[in-house]
Amino acid sequence: MGQTAAVSAFLWITVVSLAAWCWLLLGQGFFWRTDVRLPRRRDPDVWPSVCVVVPARDEAAVLPAGLPSLLTQDYPGRAEVFLVDDGSTDGTGDLARELSRRHGGLPLTVGTPGEPPAGWTGKLWAVRYGIGLARARDPEYLLLTDADIAHAPDSLRELVAAAGTGGFDVVSQMARLRVASLWERLVVPAFVYFFAQLYPFRWIGRPGSRTAAAAGGCVLLRADMAEKARIPEAIRHAVIDDVALARAVKGAGGRVWLGLADRVDSVRPYPRLRDLWRMVARSAYAQLRHSPPLLLGTVAGLALVYLVPPAAVAVGAARGAAAVALAGAAAWAVMAGTYAPMLRYYRQPLWLAPLLPFTAFLYLLMTVDSAVRHYRGRGAAWKGRTYARPDAVADEG
């Protein structure tokens, strides 16, 4: 009798999981589709001026693949690159100057800010310094991009044309991350899949929508909107700075567009699980606003949506409960089906799709670990810096 009741209860849990997947399939902005690319665009009569700001801290390993792609942009208007060497110890600044001499192209300025004051993350302090240098050129647009991002020769041209044609204040592309090692194959496509699930790209670009997000590796921002939204001062404490930037722009009445990139790639390697773990754990709990109730809800939600379906198949098969097994298999099939487009985008085999529950379990553990790091007082780490917990920072006004 007790076993029958337990199976019946598990059946209801599985049905709820299946219902959740049906809703995600149809009601979450079709997040699983990968066809949100740069919107229709036309060349302007006069190409606006652009300043490219690249915050860089100990980036000598990836700079030779990223910086030359910016210096050699085929852009018809005036453009200039500002690389901010944020206290590097590996010769990043000197290497940047050498690459500029070797490749020519757009003018390069290398600047070095001081240590960030309390209340600032290092990256945003570097961005602030770079924008300060750029403002002397009075640009119409700012391209905020990372040192590990390799741009196709027409990337800047396409971004500016898309912003002008669509009337967007922010045009951002989610760079295609490197997928080479086994762990990258398992974790990286899922990272973008989960991000799109949280911030459906179709909702971000919709007029009047409150959903806001950007991808920090490639953000084209109108310079006048940066001033109006007080970027980066208004988000100086943000660990997830790209999402915070998009929210600030929308809060100032601006329009934001985000989509997947075709020819903007990250060359940064994450060959080992611990590398990927660090990347996710750095900001996972910040994404939950350091809230224990949100953490518990997230863990429960991940378990219900991603772990229950395969567990139901196993329990149903072991107990001879066909209904449980069928409901679990149906939910698992929908899950794998929604993941398949992202695997195709990353040119990965579709047999990885049924393994998404395993990857989701890893993300669950990373999220819990992020909270543990937070409460141990370690804060969010980035490039060798550990930032204080938000509740430990004095009131910033």
LINDA-V515683 format. One record per residue. N is the residue number from 0. RES is the residue in three letters. SS is DSSP state (H for helix, E for strand, L for the rest). PSI is psi in whole degrees, -180 to 180 (999 if undefined). Layout:
N,RES,SS,PSI + N,RES,SS,PSI
This chain:
0,MET,L,-45 + 1,GLY,H,-40 + 2,GLN,H,-39 + 3,THR,H,-42 + 4,ALA,H,-40 + 5,ALA,H,-43 + 6,VAL,H,-41 + 7,SER,H,-42 + 8,ALA,H,-40 + 9,PHE,H,-33 + 10,LEU,H,-44 + 11,TRP,H,-39 + 12,ILE,H,-41 + 13,THR,H,-39 + 14,VAL,H,-40 + 15,VAL,H,-41 + 16,SER,H,-43 + 17,LEU,H,-42 + 18,ALA,H,-39 + 19,ALA,H,-40 + 20,TRP,H,-35 + 21,CYS,H,-39 + 22,TRP,H,-43 + 23,LEU,H,-37 + 24,LEU,H,-42 + 25,LEU,H,-23 + 26,GLY,H,1 + 27,GLN,L,49 + 28,GLY,L,24 + 29,PHE,L,46 + 30,PHE,L,-26 + 31,TRP,L,-12 + 32,ARG,L,146 + 33,THR,L,27 + 34,ASP,L,10 + 35,VAL,L,95 + 36,ARG,L,-180 + 37,LEU,L,130 + 38,PRO,L,168 + 39,ARG,L,139 + 40,ARG,L,157 + 41,ARG,L,152 + 42,ASP,L,137 + 43,PRO,L,160 + 44,ASP,L,-40 + 45,VAL,L,124 + 46,TRP,L,127 + 47,PRO,L,159 + 48,SER,L,146 + 49,VAL,E,137 + 50,CYS,E,130 + 51,VAL,E,124 + 52,VAL,E,123 + 53,VAL,E,101 + 54,PRO,E,132 + 55,ALA,E,126 + 56,ARG,L,113 + 57,ASP,L,57 + 58,GLU,L,21 + 59,ALA,H,-29 + 60,ALA,H,-33 + 61,VAL,H,-13 + 62,LEU,H,-39 + 63,PRO,H,-22 + 64,ALA,H,-26 + 65,GLY,H,-53 + 66,LEU,H,-45 + 67,PRO,H,-30 + 68,SER,H,-24 + 69,LEU,H,-43 + 70,LEU,H,-30 + 71,THR,L,24 + 72,GLN,L,136 + 73,ASP,L,78 + 74,TYR,L,127 + 75,PRO,L,-20 + 76,GLY,L,-170 + 77,ARG,L,130 + 78,ALA,E,150 + 79,GLU,E,149 + 80,VAL,E,133 + 81,PHE,E,111 + 82,LEU,E,125 + 83,VAL,E,108 + 84,ASP,E,99 + 85,ASP,L,70 + 86,GLY,L,35 + 87,SER,L,151 + 88,THR,L,5 + 89,ASP,L,15 + 90,GLY,L,25 + 91,THR,H,-47 + 92,GLY,H,-46 + 93,ASP,H,-40 + 94,LEU,H,-40 + 95,ALA,H,-43 + 96,ARG,H,-40 + 97,GLU,H,-42 + 98,LEU,H,-36 + 99,SER,H,-43 + 100,ARG,H,-37 + 101,ARG,H,-40 + 102,HIS,H,-20 + 103,GLY,L,-146 + 104,GLY,L,-139 + 105,LEU,L,148 + 106,PRO,E,143 + 107,LEU,E,132 + 108,THR,E,130 + 109,VAL,E,122 + 110,GLY,E,159 + 111,THR,L,113 + 112,PRO,L,168 + 113,GLY,L,-177 + 114,GLU,L,142 + 115,PRO,L,139 + 116,PRO,L,170 + 117,ALA,L,139 + 118,GLY,L,-6 + 119,TRP,L,139 + 120,THR,L,151 + 121,GLY,H,-40 + 122,LYS,H,-45 + 123,LEU,H,-30 + 124,TRP,H,-41 + 125,ALA,H,-41 + 126,VAL,H,-43 + 127,ARG,H,-44 + 128,TYR,H,-45 + 129,GLY,H,-42 + 130,ILE,H,-36 + 131,GLY,H,-42 + 132,LEU,H,-41 + 133,ALA,H,-34 + 134,ARG,H,-23 + 135,ALA,L,-20 + 136,ARG,L,-6 + 137,ASP,L,55 + 138,PRO,L,158 + 139,GLU,L,-28 + 140,TYR,E,153 + 141,LEU,E,131 + 142,LEU,E,113 + 143,LEU,E,117 + 144,THR,E,159 + 145,ASP,E,161 + 146,ALA,L,-22 + 147,ASP,L,6 + 148,ILE,E,125 + 149,ALA,E,122 + 150,HIS,E,141 + 151,ALA,L,157 + 152,PRO,L,-26 + 153,ASP,L,14 + 154,SER,H,-49 + 155,LEU,H,-42 + 156,ARG,H,-45 + 157,GLU,H,-39 + 158,LEU,H,-46 + 159,VAL,H,-42 + 160,ALA,H,-40 + 161,ALA,H,-42 + 162,ALA,H,-44 + 163,GLY,H,-42 + 164,THR,H,-44 + 165,GLY,H,-7 + 166,GLY,L,33 + 167,PHE,L,143 + 168,ASP,L,-25 + 169,VAL,E,128 + 170,VAL,E,119 + 171,SER,E,141 + 172,GLN,E,134 + 173,MET,E,103 + 174,ALA,E,145 + 175,ARG,E,114 + 176,LEU,L,157 + 177,ARG,L,135 + 178,VAL,L,99 + 179,ALA,L,-48 + 180,SER,L,168 + 181,LEU,H,-46 + 182,TRP,H,-35 + 183,GLU,H,-39 + 184,ARG,H,-37 + 185,LEU,H,-36 + 186,VAL,H,-39 + 187,VAL,H,-51 + 188,PRO,H,-35 + 189,ALA,H,-34 + 190,PHE,H,-47 + 191,VAL,H,-37 + 192,TYR,H,-47 + 193,PHE,H,-38 + 194,PHE,H,-45 + 195,ALA,H,-30 + 196,GLN,H,-39 + 197,LEU,H,-39 + 198,TYR,L,79 + 199,PRO,L,126 + 200,PHE,H,-36 + 201,ARG,H,-34 + 202,TRP,H,-34 + 203,ILE,H,-44 + 204,GLY,L,-3 + 205,ARG,L,129 + 206,PRO,L,133 + 207,GLY,L,-10 + 208,SER,L,142 + 209,ARG,L,-10 + 210,THR,L,127 + 211,ALA,L,133 + 212,ALA,L,159 + 213,ALA,L,170 + 214,ALA,L,114 + 215,GLY,L,-20 + 216,GLY,L,-17 + 217,CYS,E,94 + 218,VAL,E,113 + 219,LEU,E,124 + 220,LEU,E,131 + 221,ARG,E,133 + 222,ALA,H,-38 + 223,ASP,H,-32 + 224,MET,H,-34 + 225,ALA,H,-40 + 226,GLU,H,-43 + 227,LYS,H,-41 + 228,ALA,L,0 + 229,ARG,L,53 + 230,ILE,L,127 + 231,PRO,L,3 + 232,GLU,H,-40 + 233,ALA,H,-18 + 234,ILE,H,23 + 235,ARG,L,-23 + 236,HIS,L,-3 + 237,ALA,L,130 + 238,VAL,L,-42 + 239,ILE,L,76 + 240,ASP,H,-29 + 241,ASP,H,-43 + 242,VAL,H,-41 + 243,ALA,H,-40 + 244,LEU,H,-47 + 245,ALA,H,-40 + 246,ARG,H,-40 + 247,ALA,H,-40 + 248,VAL,H,-45 + 249,LYS,H,-37 + 250,GLY,H,-26 + 251,ALA,L,9 + 252,GLY,L,11 + 253,GLY,L,168 + 254,ARG,L,140 + 255,VAL,E,139 + 256,TRP,E,137 + 257,LEU,E,135 + 258,GLY,E,178 + 259,LEU,E,149 + 260,ALA,E,149 + 261,ASP,E,-37 + 262,ARG,E,36 + 263,VAL,E,116 + 264,ASP,E,143 + 265,SER,E,133 + 266,VAL,L,4 + 267,ARG,L,127 + 268,PRO,L,145 + 269,TYR,L,69 + 270,PRO,L,-27 + 271,ARG,L,157 + 272,LEU,H,-38 + 273,ARG,H,-28 + 274,ASP,H,-46 + 275,LEU,H,-38 + 276,TRP,H,-45 + 277,ARG,H,-42 + 278,MET,H,-44 + 279,VAL,H,-47 + 280,ALA,H,-24 + 281,ARG,L,-37 + 282,SER,L,-2 + 283,ALA,H,-46 + 284,TYR,H,-29 + 285,ALA,H,-36 + 286,GLN,H,-30 + 287,LEU,L,14 + 288,ARG,L,30 + 289,HIS,L,41 + 290,SER,L,118 + 291,PRO,H,-42 + 292,PRO,H,-40 + 293,LEU,H,-35 + 294,LEU,H,-48 + 295,LEU,H,-41 + 296,GLY,H,-38 + 297,THR,H,-45 + 298,VAL,H,-45 + 299,ALA,H,-41 + 300,GLY,H,-44 + 301,LEU,H,-41 + 302,ALA,H,-46 + 303,LEU,H,-46 + 304,VAL,H,-41 + 305,TYR,H,-31 + 306,LEU,H,-30 + 307,VAL,H,-44 + 308,PRO,H,-53 + 309,PRO,H,-33 + 310,ALA,H,-38 + 311,ALA,H,-39 + 312,VAL,H,-45 + 313,ALA,H,-45 + 314,VAL,H,-43 + 315,GLY,H,-42 + 316,ALA,H,-40 + 317,ALA,H,-34 + 318,ARG,H,0 + 319,GLY,L,28 + 320,ALA,L,91 + 321,ALA,H,-39 + 322,ALA,H,-41 + 323,VAL,H,-47 + 324,ALA,H,-43 + 325,LEU,H,-42 + 326,ALA,H,-42 + 327,GLY,H,-42 + 328,ALA,H,-39 + 329,ALA,H,-45 + 330,ALA,H,-41 + 331,TRP,H,-38 + 332,ALA,H,-43 + 333,VAL,H,-43 + 334,MET,H,-52 + 335,ALA,H,-38 + 336,GLY,H,-38 + 337,THR,H,-23 + 338,TYR,H,-24 + 339,ALA,H,-43 + 340,PRO,H,-37 + 341,MET,H,-37 + 342,LEU,H,-39 + 343,ARG,H,-41 + 344,TYR,H,-38 + 345,TYR,L,8 + 346,ARG,L,44 + 347,GLN,L,154 + 348,PRO,L,143 + 349,LEU,H,-13 + 350,TRP,H,-12 + 351,LEU,H,-19 + 352,ALA,H,-45 + 353,PRO,H,-12 + 354,LEU,H,2 + 355,LEU,H,-37 + 356,PRO,H,-39 + 357,PHE,H,-45 + 358,THR,H,-40 + 359,ALA,H,-36 + 360,PHE,H,-39 + 361,LEU,H,-43 + 362,TYR,H,-36 + 363,LEU,H,-46 + 364,LEU,H,-39 + 365,MET,H,-40 + 366,THR,H,-44 + 367,VAL,H,-42 + 368,ASP,H,-37 + 369,SER,H,-41 + 370,ALA,H,-41 + 371,VAL,H,-44 + 372,ARG,H,-41 + 373,HIS,H,-48 + 374,TYR,H,-12 + 375,ARG,L,1 + 376,GLY,L,12 + 377,ARG,L,-18 + 378,GLY,L,-164 + 379,ALA,E,131 + 380,ALA,E,141 + 381,TRP,E,122 + 382,LYS,L,44 + 383,GLY,L,-2 + 384,ARG,E,142 + 385,THR,E,125 + 386,TYR,E,145 + 387,ALA,L,153 + 388,ARG,L,143 + 389,PRO,H,-36 + 390,ASP,H,-4 + 391,ALA,H,-7 + 392,VAL,L,137 + 393,ALA,L,158 + 394,ASP,L,127 + 395,GLU,L,4 + 396,GLY,L,999
